[in-house]
Structures are given as C-alpha cells and as structure tokens.
Amino acid sequence: MNTSSAMEHHDPFTILVAEDEPMLRLVVRETLRRAGYVVIEAADGTAGLEILQSDEPIDVLLTDVKMPVRITCTSNHVLRGMV
C-alpha cells in the first residue's frame, strides 16, 4: 500500500488548540495550518470545552496545561465522547 496516496485521499485532521498565550497560539496555529491541518482555536479551557461540546468535529485536542481556565481531568466526561 502506498501511504502517500492514502494520505492524499484523507481529509485533514481538525485540531483544537486551547492556549491562553496569543503569540504561542498564533505560532502553533500557523505551523499546523502549513502542515495541512484544520485548526480551531480556543483562548482558554472554557472556550475549549464549549467547542468540544458543540457539533464541531475535533480529531485532536492540543491544550496548555497551565492556563488559568483549563481543560482538566475533571472534564474527561466531555473527552470520552471524542473517543
């Protein structure tokens, strides 16, 4: 199987980036977009959880663990629905 041709026919992953530092969020967003990913941004954990609970299809969650309002293990009931 040719993996490069398989990748060409696969829709890009949608990544939710939850990061409270605007400059870091910008760098991560642009890096991921240049790599071909669809990026959705959240400025804190509250916004990230709202997106996770929406109908927005999210394949990967990339989150800051030291945000003032963050997505934590107590939020795992939301994350279980993603698996």
Backbone torsions as a table, in degrees:
resi	resn	phi	psi	omega
1	MET	NA	130.7	177.8
2	ASN	-85.1	109.7	-175.5
3	THR	-68.6	-29.6	-179.7
4	SER	-67.3	-38.7	178.8
5	SER	-71.7	-31.9	177.0
6	ALA	-65.9	-38.1	179.6
7	MET	-68.1	-33.0	-178.7
8	GLU	-64.8	-27.1	-176.5
9	HIS	-97.6	0.8	-178.7
10	HIS	-95.5	133.6	175.6
11	ASP	-62.5	148.1	179.3
12	PRO	-66.9	146.4	174.9
13	PHE	-64.5	145.7	172.6
14	THR	-102.3	123.0	-176.8
15	ILE	-114.0	127.3	173.2
16	LEU	-92.0	119.3	178.0
17	VAL	-105.1	112.2	177.6
18	ALA	-107.3	107.0	-174.7
19	GLU	-149.4	130.3	-176.7
20	ASP	-87.5	-14.3	177.9
21	GLU	-88.4	111.8	-174.8
22	PRO	-57.3	-40.5	-177.7
23	MET	-68.7	-41.4	177.6
24	LEU	-65.7	-41.3	177.6
25	ARG	-60.4	-40.2	178.1
26	LEU	-62.9	-46.3	-179.3
27	VAL	-63.3	-45.4	179.6
28	VAL	-63.4	-46.0	179.9
29	ARG	-57.6	-50.2	-177.0
30	GLU	-66.2	-38.2	178.3
31	THR	-63.2	-45.7	180.0
32	LEU	-67.7	-40.4	178.8
33	ARG	-64.0	-40.6	177.7
34	ARG	-64.1	-27.3	177.5
35	ALA	-82.5	-2.2	174.7
36	GLY	100.1	7.6	-179.9
37	TYR	-89.6	153.4	170.5
38	VAL	-88.1	129.5	-175.7
39	VAL	-119.7	131.1	172.1
40	ILE	-115.4	137.0	-175.4
41	GLU	-110.7	147.5	172.3
42	ALA	-136.3	133.1	-176.6
43	ALA	-82.9	-10.1	176.3
44	ASP	-162.3	177.5	-177.2
45	GLY	-65.6	-34.9	178.8
46	THR	-61.3	-47.4	178.0
47	ALA	-64.6	-38.4	178.2
48	GLY	-62.5	-44.1	178.1
49	LEU	-64.5	-37.8	177.3
50	GLU	-61.0	-41.2	178.8
51	ILE	-67.5	-42.7	179.4
52	LEU	-62.3	-33.1	-179.4
53	GLN	-83.8	-7.2	179.0
54	SER	-82.7	-176.6	177.7
55	ASP	-85.8	3.4	-179.8
56	GLU	-64.6	124.6	179.9
57	PRO	-74.3	119.3	179.8
58	ILE	-118.4	125.9	178.1
59	ASP	-95.0	-35.0	-175.9
60	VAL	-138.2	138.8	174.4
61	LEU	-110.9	123.1	175.5
62	LEU	-116.9	113.0	-172.3
63	THR	-132.2	149.2	174.3
64	ASP	-79.3	132.5	-179.5
65	VAL	-91.4	-2.5	-178.8
66	LYS	-120.6	34.1	176.0
67	MET	-81.8	151.5	174.9
68	PRO	-58.1	-43.1	174.0
69	VAL	-117.2	112.0	-171.2
70	ARG	-129.4	165.6	174.9
71	ILE	-88.1	117.6	-174.3
72	THR	-120.8	-178.2	177.7
73	CYS	-60.1	-26.9	178.3
74	THR	-67.5	-13.2	178.5
75	SER	-93.7	6.3	-172.3
76	ASN	-65.0	-17.7	174.9
77	HIS	-63.8	-30.7	176.2
78	VAL	-73.9	-43.1	-176.1
79	LEU	-68.0	-30.8	180.0
80	ARG	-58.7	-33.7	179.0
81	GLY	-67.5	-15.9	-179.9
82	MET	-82.5	-19.3	-173.3
83	VAL	-81.2	NA	NA
